[in-house]
Amino acid sequence: MNPTTPELKRLLLPILAFALLVGAGAALIWWSKQVLVVGKQQLAAVSAERAQNTERLLRIADEEREVKEKIAVYRRLKDLGIVGRERRLEWADAIKRIRTQRGLIDLRYRVEPQKPLASLPGKPGTIDFFASTMKVNLALLHEEDLFGFLTDLRNSGNAYYAVKRCMLGRTGVPPTAANLAARVNAQCDIDLITIVDQGAKS
């Protein structure tokens, strides 16, 4: 059965409406896909920015922790008297006190002029390391007296004490109950190291 012209006229409006709805549906689907693409791009950008911010915060936290650790080390060194100008009077007092407390038979020393140490990689530009070599001659009853002297010296502060070398030798004096003569001689070279911040305000 072939549709007549009046029937076609009646169907024209529904067909046009159907075509418009199909077109609108297709446009809506296309727009939804575009919105989804843009949304994914925005989500990726936000995620990347969030990751960057998280990484930046972690880096700042690491730097803050590192600064706090360095400040703690600096304060510890300052408390020990290692930071600042060398303290020869304090060194002399410490050696005198150690000799008395340890009951050392003989202790002679000489501190050489201060010299700058070789520059260390990674150190701040205003920080300089200096060393004054102390030559010590000790007359001892036994070897343990030397270790006690070095331990007390290191614990006295006022510098960082780095033992370069120590030589021990027997005196040949035979031990007797009444004789407290030294049976061991020790000769040591000890670097007294101080740290000076040239940029610090006096």
VENCORRA-V685510 format. One record per pair of residues at least 12 apart in sequence whose ideal C-beta (glycine too) atoms are under 10 Angstrom apart, sorted by the first residue. I is the first residue (numbers start at 1). GAP is how many residues later the second one is. Records with the same first field share a line. If there is no record, write none. Layout:
I->GAP / GAP
This chain:
70->54
74->53 / 121 / 123
77->80 / 83 / 117 / 118
78->117 / 119
79->78
80->74 / 75 / 76 / 77 / 78 / 79 / 80
81->75 / 76 / 77 / 78 / 79 / 113
82->75 / 76 / 77 / 78 / 79 / 110 / 111 / 112 / 113
83->44 / 111 / 112 / 113 / 114 / 117
84->74 / 110 / 111 / 112 / 113 / 116 / 118
85->29 / 45 / 109 / 111
86->25 / 28 / 44 / 45 / 46 / 72 / 73 / 106 / 107 / 108 / 110
87->70 / 71 / 72 / 105 / 107
88->23 / 26 / 44 / 46 / 70 / 71 / 104
89->69
90->66 / 67 / 68 / 69
91->18 / 20 / 41 / 43 / 62 / 65 / 67 / 68 / 70 / 101
92->17 / 19
93->63 / 65
94->58 / 59 / 61 / 62 / 63 / 64 / 65 / 67
95->12 / 13 / 14 / 16 / 39 / 41 / 54 / 57 / 58 / 61
97->55 / 59
98->50 / 51 / 52 / 53 / 54 / 55 / 57 / 58
99->39 / 50 / 53
101->47 / 51
102->36 / 38 / 43 / 46 / 47 / 50
103->38 / 42 / 77
104->34 / 35 / 36 / 37 / 41 / 42 / 44 / 45 / 78
105->33 / 34 / 35 / 36 / 40 / 75 / 76 / 77 / 78 / 79
106->31 / 32 / 33 / 34 / 76 / 79
107->29 / 30 / 31 / 32 / 33 / 42 / 79
108->27 / 28 / 29 / 30 / 31
109->25 / 26 / 27 / 28 / 29 / 79 / 81
110->23 / 24 / 25 / 26 / 27
111->21 / 22 / 23 / 24 / 25 / 79 / 81
112->19 / 20 / 21 / 22 / 23 / 77 / 79 / 80
113->19 / 20
114->16 / 17 / 18 / 19 / 78 / 79 / 80 / 82
115->15 / 16 / 17 / 18 / 76
116->12 / 13 / 14 / 15 / 80
117->12 / 13 / 14 / 74 / 76 / 77 / 78
123->72
124->73 / 74 / 75
125->73 / 74
126->70 / 71 / 72 / 73 / 74
127->68 / 69 / 70 / 71 / 72 / 73
128->66 / 67 / 68 / 69 / 70
129->31 / 64 / 65 / 66 / 67
130->29 / 61 / 62 / 63 / 64 / 65 / 66
131->28 / 29 / 31 / 33 / 59 / 60 / 61 / 62 / 63
132->27 / 58 / 59 / 60 / 61 / 62
133->29 / 31 / 56 / 57 / 58 / 59
134->19 / 25 / 27 / 30 / 54 / 55 / 56 / 57 / 58
135->29 / 52 / 53 / 54 / 55
136->13 / 14 / 17 / 27 / 30 / 50 / 51 / 52 / 53 / 54
137->48 / 49 / 50 / 51
138->12 / 28 / 30 / 44 / 46 / 47 / 48 / 49 / 50
139->32 / 42 / 43 / 44 / 45 / 46 / 47
140->28 / 31 / 42 / 43 / 44 / 45 / 46
141->34 / 39 / 40 / 41 / 42 / 43
142->33 / 40 / 41 / 42
143->25 / 40 / 41 / 43
144->40
145->37 / 39 / 41
146->20 / 22 / 38 / 40 / 42
147->19
149->37 / 39
150->13 / 16 / 36 / 38 / 40
153->35 / 37 / 39
154->36
158->34 / 36
159->31 / 32 / 33 / 34 / 35 / 36
160->31 / 32 / 33 / 34 / 35
161->29 / 30 / 31 / 32
162->27 / 28 / 29 / 30 / 31
163->25 / 26 / 27 / 28
164->24 / 25 / 26 / 27
165->22 / 23 / 24 / 25
166->20 / 21 / 22 / 23 / 24
167->18 / 19 / 20 / 21 / 22
168->16 / 17 / 18 / 19 / 20
169->15 / 16 / 17 / 18
170->12 / 13 / 14 / 15
171->12 / 13 / 14
